[in-house]
Amino acid sequence: MKGIKSGYGDNYLPFWAVFNLYVIFICTSIPGLAISPIMGDLTRIFPGTTPLESQMLEIGPNIAAIPFVFLGGWIGTRFNNNKLTTWTCVFYGIFGILFFFVPNMICLIILSFLIGIAAGILSPLASAFIADMFGGKKRTAQYGYTSATLNLVLMLCTIATGYLAKISWRLPFFIYLLPIVPLFFAKHFKKYITDPNQIRKTDTAANGGQKVHYKFSQQVNMGMLIRYCIFYFVITFVIAAISLYLPFRYTNSATAGDLTSILFFGIMISGYLLNWCLRIMKKGVAIIVMALIAGGFLLMTVTNEVILVGIGIFIATFFYGIAQPYYYEKLSTASSRIALTLTLAWFASMDSIGNVVAAPLIDLIVKIFHRSTTTDPNLAFWLCTIISFVSLVIVIIRKIIVGVKDHIEEGKKKDELNDHSKPALNAAGRGAAVSLALATASNSGHSIEPVEDDDIKIKQVSAPGLSVANTKEAAEAVAQAAEHVALTLAQKAKDAEEKAEQAELAARQAKQKAIQAEQEAKTAADVAAQAEKAALNATDPDLTTAPKTTQEVKPATPAATQSQPKPDSQTAADASKADAPKPSAPEDDSDLN
């Protein structure tokens, strides 16, 4: 098999490159995974563990990841992305190895924070790599596949680490050695991703050697970024509440575990069906996603029936699983490559922030109404239901406002088009009216006389049985037809312009890859030239001189034989120089060369 289609023409990506991409993506979400099976045994493993220490151990990686998601995104706009990924995986792997030697709870918390930092740096890079390696519908599908595969792996790893923890509490830490895998592919993986540092050098060279300054707000659609970040924070906030409060609502661990597994399953299955779902949802993604998340929470809230609650969880998480990769893909096309890692860092940070603040913020809001989620965990689900429906209303209102603005702008464009095309349409109308009058008069056998009309400022025709009103109506009909054609052509021109922009973006990405390939070819040529030069320097200069024939060399005299011998090459040269006959004048100039 050739590999996996990239979406850029007929190009294919090797399986190992896609596998490496998936591993990097999974590494962003495994911090804390090995800790979850031993949370209930921490007091036995580390006597004297306080509730605060347990809480810090659980949410520590997410807290540490938040600032370093931004830092990783910022560094990624200025530094070689492949080298940044490699060094981050090196530190990640070192910290993972140290987990096997932790002596106390404090060291366990510190190491959890450190791998959270590494995961935060990798998060925007992994999303940017998908945008580099795939294009068009293939990119949208891959964002869905990576999200689905991530949740599938997390679900399987959660089960596996639970069994490993029964053997030894240190065995689950094997999952933290996964970042070592990308180190084996780093050398060859770099040719499939874009280097923003190379883009900067290319732009500087094109700018006459002057450094190009990039303003982030000019490299990305800021309005779109802010809207998507707020939307993603809200849906992450409410979905996080499911896993946080289910164990308190259903004290039976088996029931809580089964319902939590539905959460992972809903997000996973939607990722594999992403393109199919988007074809059905078309341009109503935000409204449909928010409406069905709200409906899912309503179903979870109004009943305690486990089956109905499970259906509600599946509905809410399924559409959350559609929104997450969909907006990642939309932002990857709304940003230039030079700012892409920072753009995706803003979006990815909403996931960590939403998961960290969900529990304390929900408890705080409930306390304002003098209630407690400890005594009534279902209050958290009611609150999330209300937040979902309020958000749905806001999304619908915004959709209506945007629709009205688009309609007004479309009307303005139509008016401008009418203003520009009015002279041509008037001429067409006048010509049609005159033609119609001429034809009618000719058929009836009447003469035609020009009449001047001050109101419409054009020459009209008069003939018995043919009124001016008829000619004006005919002209208006033709003008309307011409206007319809003009509007149709304008719409086609707009569509062509959008396709041209997409083609320009694809050409820019292809140019960047060509520049990278040219740079690598130049480096290879330099290395080959240096090798050739070294080979020439190592060659014996005496071997480059053509040897004399045996007839040209006379035998040495006895005196010469008895004298002290010279080196062979020098003797042969002297004998040739002394005894060889002088050459005659050449017949052709080429013999002198």
Secondary structure, DSSP 8 states (H G I E B T S, - for coil): ---EE-SSTT-EE-HHHHHHHHHHHHHTT-TTTTTGGGGGGHHHHSTT--HHHHHHHHHHHHHHHHHHHHHHHHHHTTS-HHHHHHHHHHHHHHHHHHGGG--SHHHHHHHHHHHHHHHHHHHHHHHHHHHHH--HHHHHHHHHHHHHHHHHHHHHHHHHHHHHHHH-TTGGGGGGGGGGHHHHHHHHHGGGS--HHHHHHHHHHHTTT------HHHHB-HHHHHHHHHHHHHHHHHHHHHHHHHHHH---HHHHHHHHHHHHHHHHHHHHTHHHHHHHHTT-HHHHHHHHHHHHHHHHHH---HHHHHHHHHHHHHHHHHHHHHHHHHHHHSB-HHHHHHHHHHHHHHHHHHHHHHHHHHHHHHHHTT--TTT-THHHHHHHHHHHHHHHHHHHHHHHHHHHHHHHHHHHHHHHHHHHHHHHHHHHHHHHHHHHHHHHHHHHT---EEEEETTTTEEEEEBTTB-HHHHHHHHHHHHHHHHHHHHHHHHHHHHHHHHHHHHHHHHHHHHHHHHHHHHHHHHHHHHHHHHHHHHHHHS-GGGGS----GGGS----HHHHHS----HHHHHHHHHHHHS------SSGGGG-
